[in-house]
Amino acid sequence: MPVMKMAGIVVGLPDMPQLNKPLIEFDILNQYFHTHGTPFVVAEGESILPADKQANQYTIVILQGCASLIRKHNEVLLGFAQAPCVIGLAAGVITNQIDYQLTTEMQCSGYYLPAAQALELLEKYTLWREAFYWMTWQHRILEMRDNQLVGSNSYNQIRASLLIMAKWDESLRLRVGVMNYIQRRTRISRSVIAEVLAALRQGEYIRMHKGKLLSINRLPLDY
């Protein structure tokens, strides 16, 4: 579909809502968790947890780097966990029947501890306020993801994914292929994604090089 058939109001990056990561609360949680954790340093492209451990049974703290969070049974990419980050903070409260895979997008370091132990530490040191702030932030991130993907057409899902990529650190953007990221996140066919990306590049709405996103000028609301 040619670019001139794109319609609607053209908007830039400011239409994406801002969600500030609760870093003060993270620092407090980390202060009490880190002495109880098993440290890790994992190279790019590897699983953070050893093969004999399931992510839904652990609380994982990433101090440096970035990892992709993938739902195992259908390999859907839920998002990237960029340091500093806590994953599985509530895993000790209700057993999660869905297992996830955490794979590094670059070298990562941090630590993990059993989710039940993390829950004990929250209770012992009265860290419920910090846990609530962190989990509320995570809930808003997932809420935003659902708003972007559920019930949206293919173009709107691709558009939302591009806007997310534009907010990443440059070092991450230059590592992650646009086509691969959007396909893993949305499950839209590669042919449809390729058609939309080609039209956006032709219209100079986005700039790409060797499959990586360089910049976004502006994106139409409709295709």
KOLVEX-628931 format. One record per residue (C-alpha): residue in three letters; x, y, z. Coordinates in Angstrom, 2 decimals. Example, Ala and Ser with C-alpha at 12.3 -4.5 7.8 and 13.67 -1.06 7.14 Angstrom:
2
Ala / 12.30 / -4.50 / 7.80
Ser / 13.67 / -1.06 / 7.14
***
This chain:
223
Met / 0.00 / 0.00 / 0.00
Pro / 1.59 / 3.30 / -1.04
Val / 2.40 / 5.95 / 1.49
Met / -0.03 / 8.50 / 0.03
Lys / -2.92 / 6.28 / 1.22
Met / -1.91 / 6.81 / 4.83
Ala / -4.52 / 9.05 / 6.41
Gly / -5.30 / 10.75 / 9.69
Ile / -3.61 / 13.21 / 11.97
Val / 0.16 / 12.99 / 11.92
Val / 1.65 / 13.03 / 15.39
Gly / 5.12 / 12.73 / 16.87
Leu / 6.58 / 10.96 / 19.86
Pro / 4.89 / 13.08 / 22.58
Asp / 1.61 / 11.16 / 22.17
Met / 3.14 / 8.22 / 24.06
Pro / 2.37 / 8.38 / 27.81
Gln / 5.32 / 8.61 / 30.17
Leu / 5.71 / 6.11 / 32.98
Asn / 8.51 / 6.82 / 35.40
Lys / 10.18 / 3.77 / 36.89
Pro / 10.06 / 3.96 / 40.73
Leu / 13.83 / 3.96 / 41.22
Ile / 13.80 / 5.01 / 44.88
Glu / 11.59 / 2.04 / 45.71
Phe / 13.82 / -0.23 / 43.63
Asp / 16.88 / 0.89 / 45.59
Ile / 15.19 / 0.05 / 48.89
Leu / 14.09 / -3.39 / 47.70
Asn / 17.57 / -4.06 / 46.35
Gln / 19.12 / -3.02 / 49.66
Tyr / 17.27 / -5.80 / 51.49
Phe / 17.27 / -8.42 / 48.73
His / 20.83 / -8.44 / 47.42
Thr / 22.53 / -10.16 / 50.36
His / 20.14 / -13.12 / 49.98
Gly / 20.47 / -13.53 / 46.21
Thr / 22.52 / -15.77 / 43.95
Pro / 24.56 / -13.47 / 41.68
Phe / 24.76 / -13.92 / 37.92
Val / 26.68 / -12.47 / 35.00
Val / 25.21 / -13.74 / 31.73
Ala / 26.45 / -13.12 / 28.20
Glu / 24.21 / -11.88 / 25.39
Gly / 21.69 / -14.37 / 24.03
Glu / 21.60 / -16.68 / 27.05
Ser / 18.99 / -17.52 / 29.68
Ile / 19.41 / -15.69 / 32.97
Leu / 18.32 / -18.66 / 35.08
Pro / 20.02 / -22.08 / 34.96
Ala / 18.16 / -24.78 / 33.03
Asp / 16.94 / -26.49 / 36.21
Lys / 15.14 / -23.38 / 37.51
Gln / 11.77 / -21.97 / 36.42
Ala / 11.26 / -18.22 / 36.24
Asn / 7.82 / -18.40 / 37.87
Gln / 9.44 / -19.63 / 41.10
Tyr / 12.05 / -16.89 / 41.46
Thr / 12.39 / -13.17 / 42.01
Ile / 15.00 / -11.84 / 39.61
Val / 16.82 / -8.53 / 39.97
Ile / 18.64 / -7.12 / 36.93
Leu / 21.25 / -4.54 / 37.90
Gln / 22.92 / -4.08 / 34.51
Gly / 21.84 / -4.88 / 30.96
Cys / 18.57 / -5.82 / 29.33
Ala / 16.64 / -9.08 / 28.91
Ser / 13.60 / -10.13 / 26.88
Leu / 10.64 / -11.62 / 28.74
Ile / 9.02 / -14.37 / 26.66
Arg / 5.95 / -16.46 / 27.43
Lys / 7.19 / -20.00 / 26.88
His / 4.14 / -21.84 / 25.57
Asn / 3.58 / -19.53 / 22.57
Glu / 6.91 / -17.65 / 22.47
Val / 5.23 / -14.24 / 22.58
Leu / 7.57 / -11.41 / 23.55
Leu / 5.99 / -9.53 / 26.46
Gly / 8.67 / -6.88 / 26.59
Phe / 12.21 / -5.96 / 27.54
Ala / 13.34 / -5.74 / 31.15
Gln / 15.94 / -2.98 / 31.27
Ala / 18.10 / -2.48 / 34.34
Pro / 17.40 / -1.68 / 37.05
Cys / 14.48 / -4.07 / 37.23
Val / 12.76 / -6.59 / 39.52
Ile / 10.83 / -9.47 / 37.95
Gly / 8.65 / -11.93 / 39.84
Leu / 8.13 / -9.84 / 42.95
Ala / 4.68 / -11.37 / 43.51
Ala / 5.59 / -14.92 / 42.47
Gly / 5.64 / -16.04 / 46.10
Val / 2.06 / -14.90 / 46.75
Ile / 0.13 / -16.92 / 44.15
Thr / 1.70 / -19.72 / 42.14
Asn / 1.94 / -18.74 / 38.49
Gln / 1.04 / -21.63 / 36.20
Ile / 2.51 / -19.87 / 33.16
Asp / 6.25 / -20.15 / 32.73
Tyr / 8.42 / -17.45 / 31.20
Gln / 11.87 / -17.28 / 29.68
Leu / 14.29 / -14.44 / 30.39
Thr / 16.90 / -14.16 / 27.65
Thr / 19.59 / -11.50 / 27.64
Glu / 19.68 / -8.94 / 24.83
Met / 23.13 / -7.84 / 26.01
Gln / 25.37 / -8.91 / 28.87
Cys / 23.38 / -8.81 / 32.10
Ser / 24.32 / -8.94 / 35.75
Gly / 22.23 / -9.16 / 38.88
Tyr / 20.94 / -11.86 / 41.19
Tyr / 17.95 / -14.08 / 41.85
Leu / 16.36 / -15.57 / 44.96
Pro / 13.44 / -17.93 / 45.58
Ala / 10.13 / -16.09 / 45.36
Ala / 9.07 / -17.47 / 48.74
Gln / 12.18 / -15.95 / 50.33
Ala / 11.50 / -12.59 / 48.68
Leu / 8.01 / -12.67 / 50.18
Glu / 9.48 / -13.38 / 53.63
Leu / 11.80 / -10.38 / 53.27
Leu / 8.90 / -8.11 / 52.28
Glu / 7.11 / -9.20 / 55.45
Lys / 10.13 / -9.07 / 57.75
Tyr / 11.26 / -5.57 / 56.74
Thr / 7.80 / -4.11 / 56.01
Leu / 8.57 / -3.43 / 52.37
Trp / 4.95 / -3.51 / 51.19
Arg / 4.93 / 0.15 / 50.18
Glu / 7.98 / -0.31 / 47.95
Ala / 6.57 / -3.53 / 46.50
Phe / 3.24 / -1.81 / 45.81
Tyr / 4.90 / 1.07 / 43.96
Trp / 7.00 / -1.28 / 41.86
Met / 4.13 / -3.62 / 40.99
Thr / 1.83 / -0.70 / 40.17
Trp / 4.43 / 0.51 / 37.67
Gln / 4.64 / -2.97 / 36.13
His / 0.85 / -3.17 / 35.98
Arg / 0.70 / 0.13 / 34.10
Ile / 3.31 / -1.12 / 31.62
Leu / 1.28 / -4.27 / 30.94
Glu / -1.93 / -2.23 / 30.80
Met / -0.34 / -0.01 / 28.15
Arg / 0.74 / -3.10 / 26.21
Asp / -2.81 / -4.48 / 26.21
Asn / -4.18 / -1.12 / 25.13
Gln / -1.77 / -1.07 / 22.19
Leu / -2.28 / -4.66 / 21.03
Val / -5.68 / -6.04 / 22.05
Gly / -8.38 / -5.12 / 19.56
Ser / -6.01 / -3.01 / 17.46
Asn / -5.42 / -3.49 / 13.76
Ser / -2.04 / -4.52 / 12.39
Tyr / -0.88 / -1.00 / 11.56
Asn / -1.68 / 0.36 / 15.02
Gln / 0.22 / -2.52 / 16.62
Ile / 3.23 / -1.86 / 14.37
Arg / 3.01 / 1.88 / 15.05
Ala / 2.90 / 1.36 / 18.82
Ser / 5.88 / -1.00 / 18.65
Leu / 7.93 / 1.53 / 16.68
Leu / 7.16 / 4.26 / 19.21
Ile / 8.33 / 1.98 / 22.01
Met / 11.58 / 1.26 / 20.17
Ala / 12.16 / 4.98 / 19.66
Lys / 12.27 / 5.43 / 23.44
Trp / 14.99 / 2.83 / 23.98
Asp / 18.59 / 3.69 / 24.61
Glu / 20.48 / 3.90 / 21.33
Ser / 22.70 / 0.98 / 22.33
Leu / 19.63 / -1.28 / 22.56
Arg / 17.98 / 0.03 / 19.38
Leu / 21.10 / -0.71 / 17.37
Arg / 21.11 / -4.31 / 18.62
Val / 17.48 / -5.24 / 17.99
Gly / 16.08 / -5.76 / 14.50
Val / 12.82 / -3.90 / 13.86
Met / 11.18 / -6.73 / 11.94
Asn / 12.13 / -9.35 / 14.50
Tyr / 10.98 / -7.29 / 17.49
Ile / 7.59 / -6.40 / 16.02
Gln / 6.92 / -9.96 / 14.84
Arg / 7.83 / -11.47 / 18.22
Arg / 5.72 / -8.90 / 20.06
Thr / 2.60 / -8.90 / 17.86
Arg / 2.68 / -12.17 / 15.87
Ile / 1.75 / -10.19 / 12.75
Ser / 3.05 / -11.87 / 9.60
Arg / 6.48 / -10.76 / 8.44
Ser / 5.10 / -9.87 / 5.00
Val / 2.61 / -7.38 / 6.47
Ile / 5.26 / -5.85 / 8.73
Ala / 7.67 / -5.55 / 5.80
Glu / 5.01 / -3.81 / 3.68
Val / 4.23 / -1.24 / 6.39
Leu / 7.90 / -0.57 / 7.17
Ala / 8.68 / -0.10 / 3.48
Ala / 5.84 / 2.42 / 3.14
Leu / 6.95 / 4.32 / 6.24
Arg / 10.53 / 4.46 / 4.98
Gln / 9.40 / 5.59 / 1.53
Gly / 7.40 / 8.40 / 3.11
Glu / 10.38 / 9.34 / 5.31
Tyr / 8.37 / 8.76 / 8.47
Ile / 11.12 / 6.51 / 9.85
Arg / 14.83 / 5.99 / 9.21
Met / 16.36 / 2.52 / 9.30
His / 19.77 / 1.05 / 8.56
Lys / 20.52 / -2.65 / 8.18
Gly / 17.17 / -3.52 / 9.75
Lys / 17.70 / -1.33 / 12.83
Leu / 15.63 / 1.73 / 13.74
Leu / 17.60 / 4.97 / 13.64
Ser / 14.86 / 7.53 / 14.23
Ile / 11.19 / 8.40 / 13.84
Asn / 10.17 / 11.71 / 12.33
Arg / 6.44 / 11.31 / 12.85
Leu / 3.88 / 8.55 / 12.36
Pro / 0.39 / 8.73 / 10.85
Leu / -2.43 / 7.55 / 13.10
Asp / -3.96 / 5.51 / 10.27
Tyr / -2.69 / 3.45 / 7.35
***
